[in-house]
Amino acid sequence: MWFHVERAGGAAAEVSGGGGSASAGRDGEDVAAAGSVGREAPTEAPVDRLAGDPRVESYLGPAFPVVSAFHTMLTEEGVLRGLIGPREVARLWERHLLNSAAVAQHLPGTGQLVDVGSGAGLPGVVLAAMLPDVEVVLVEPMERRVDWLSEVVARLRLDNVVVRRGRAEEFHGAVEAEAVTARAVAPLDRLARWTLPLLVPGGVLVALKGRQAADEVEAARHVLRKLGGGATQVLEAGTVEGLETTTVVRVVKDAARRR
Ligand SMILES: C[S@@+](CC[C@H](N)C(=O)[O-])C[C@H]1O[C@@H](n2cnc3c(N)ncnc32)[C@H](O)[C@@H]1O
C-alpha cells in the first residue's frame, strides 16, 4: 500500500462552507441542514449567482437539464424539508451541485457506484445524471431522506438509479461495486470501515473532503492497510474555471483483496 498526496489544482481548498462542508457532522448529521434550519427565517428566495451562467451548462453538457431540474427541486423544497439550510439556496450550484459533479472525473464510466449517505442526493444524483452508463445505488438510513431521494429519482426519470434504505455496513456481503462515493458522511477511518467491504478488488472509494484530507488519510493509514485500501491519493478536482475545486480522497482497493 502507498499514499500519495497530489495537489494538481494548486493549494487545497475547503470544498464548501457551512452548507456544503464535505467534513462530516457528528454521526453523519446533516451539516447543511443542522446549522441553520429553524434558526433563520427564510425571507424571499435568494438567487444563485451561477443560475443562467452558460459555463455551468457547458461543463455539464447533456447532464445539464437533469441537474438543473434537481437544482429547481432543491431550491423549491430543500429548506422546507430540512435537507439544506436557507443560506445554501444561493450557492447550490457552486457549493453543492458542481462540488458533486467534480467527482465524476475520478470515477469509472461503467459498472456499479454506491453513494453512501446520499442525504439530499449529493453527490449521487448529480453523478447518475453525468454517468448514464453507471448503475447508481443511493444508500441512506433516514426514512425522510429516502422518501425524498425516491421522489427525485422518479421526477427526474433517473432509470440508472435505485434507492436503498440502510447504513452502509448493512450491505457488506450483499453489494459489490466498482466505486463508492461519500460526501460529508464520516471521517475517513470510519468511512473506510463502512465502504471498503462494498468494493470489488480494484474498485475505488472517492470521498469528498475538505482541507483536512491529508490528515484524515494519515489518521486512517492503519485501517486502510488492514481493509485492503491500496493506492491512496488526495486530489483536487475542478469544474468551471474560477470556482472552488473539490478535494477528494481516492483509494483503490487492492486487486488481491476480496472482503
Ligand atoms: C451530513 S449528511 C450528508 C448528505 C449528503 N451526502 C450531502 O453531502 O449533502 C450525512 C448523511 O449520511 C447518512 N449516514 C450516516 N451514517 C451512515 C451510514 N453508516 N451509512 C450510510 N449513511 C449514513 C446520514 O443519514 C446523512 O444523510
Ligand as a Chemical Component Dictionary entry (heavy atoms), coordinates in Angstrom:
data_LIG
# 
_chem_comp.id                   LIG 
_chem_comp.type                 NON-POLYMER 
_chem_comp.pdbx_formal_charge   0 
_chem_comp.three_letter_code    LIG 
# 
loop_
_chem_comp_atom.comp_id 
_chem_comp_atom.atom_id 
_chem_comp_atom.alt_atom_id 
_chem_comp_atom.type_symbol 
_chem_comp_atom.charge 
_chem_comp_atom.model_Cartn_x 
_chem_comp_atom.model_Cartn_y 
_chem_comp_atom.model_Cartn_z 
_chem_comp_atom.pdbx_ordinal 
LIG C1  C1  C 0  -24.142 15.339 6.579 1  
LIG S1  S1  S 1  -25.199 14.286 5.678 2  
LIG C2  C2  C 0  -24.527 14.438 4.056 3  
LIG C3  C3  C 0  -25.519 14.134 2.999 4  
LIG C4  C4  C 0  -25.015 14.298 1.566 5  
LIG N1  N1  N 0  -24.002 13.307 1.261 6  
LIG C5  C5  C 0  -24.502 15.689 1.328 7  
LIG O1  O1  O 0  -23.327 15.860 1.070 8  
LIG O2  O2  O -1 -25.309 16.642 1.401 9  
LIG C6  C6  C 0  -24.660 12.647 6.152 10 
LIG C7  C7  C 0  -25.597 11.573 5.662 11 
LIG O3  O3  O 0  -25.012 10.311 5.962 12 
LIG C8  C8  C 0  -26.013 9.449  6.429 13 
LIG N2  N2  N 0  -25.353 8.371  7.218 14 
LIG C9  C9  C 0  -24.877 8.424  8.482 15 
LIG N3  N3  N 0  -24.317 7.248  8.822 16 
LIG C10 C10 C 0  -24.424 6.435  7.735 17 
LIG C11 C11 C 0  -24.029 5.081  7.472 18 
LIG N4  N4  N 0  -23.422 4.328  8.391 19 
LIG N5  N5  N 0  -24.291 4.566  6.258 20 
LIG C12 C12 C 0  -24.913 5.322  5.318 21 
LIG N6  N6  N 0  -25.298 6.611  5.506 22 
LIG C13 C13 C 0  -25.060 7.157  6.701 23 
LIG C14 C14 C 0  -26.938 10.348 7.237 24 
LIG O4  O4  O 0  -28.230 9.805  7.393 25 
LIG C15 C15 C 0  -26.934 11.599 6.368 26 
LIG O5  O5  O 0  -27.966 11.604 5.395 27 
# 
loop_
_chem_comp_bond.comp_id 
_chem_comp_bond.atom_id_1 
_chem_comp_bond.atom_id_2 
_chem_comp_bond.value_order 
_chem_comp_bond.pdbx_ordinal 
LIG C1  S1  SING 1  
LIG S1  C2  SING 2  
LIG S1  C6  SING 3  
LIG C2  C3  SING 4  
LIG C3  C4  SING 5  
LIG C4  N1  SING 6  
LIG C4  C5  SING 7  
LIG C5  O1  DOUB 8  
LIG C5  O2  SING 9  
LIG C6  C7  SING 10 
LIG C7  O3  SING 11 
LIG C7  C15 SING 12 
LIG O3  C8  SING 13 
LIG C8  N2  SING 14 
LIG C8  C14 SING 15 
LIG N2  C9  SING 16 
LIG N2  C13 SING 17 
LIG C9  N3  DOUB 18 
LIG N3  C10 SING 19 
LIG C10 C11 SING 20 
LIG C10 C13 DOUB 21 
LIG C11 N4  SING 22 
LIG C11 N5  DOUB 23 
LIG N5  C12 SING 24 
LIG C12 N6  DOUB 25 
LIG N6  C13 SING 26 
LIG C14 O4  SING 27 
LIG C14 C15 SING 28 
LIG C15 O5  SING 29 
# 
